[in-house]
Amino acid sequence: MRPAFLTCLLSLCALGACSSLPDPATDPYGLWMGRLVTEQGTCPTEEMSSLRIRGHEIVFNPGMTSSTLRGTYRKGDQHYLADLTDKGMNGTPYRQAFDGYPVGTAIGGTYTSPRCRAHVSLVRR
């Protein structure tokens, strides 16, 4: 077999597999993984971040840290919102937020905290 033919065949197989993925705009349920990309400040980029949508619950874990951001999902929503407000070291509120939305077969989003701002592209696992 020619290498060019084999490359084309493998590419077509990969495209066929991708086209059968459910659209997150209509079926966002499941586990989504991706790595944060820092836009400003210091973000937890060393580890993967995860988003889980199950039933009416949204859970986002930025960079596999101990922070768990939670939100509520309603079927048909096009935004996936989760947040967490803790007390900072000086007693002031420390708010973290995730705002996600469907982008093709992925979920894109923005993670913000007082120390950082990052974007992320999450794929279904």
Secondary structure as UniProt FT lines:
FT   HELIX           3..19
FT   TURN            24..26
FT   STRAND          30..34
FT   STRAND          37..41
FT   STRAND          49..54
FT   TURN            55..56
FT   STRAND          57..61
FT   HELIX           62..64
FT   STRAND          69..72
FT   TURN            75..76
FT   STRAND          80..87
FT   TURN            89..90
FT   STRAND          93..103
FT   TURN            104..105
FT   STRAND          106..113
FT   TURN            114..115
FT   STRAND          116..124
//
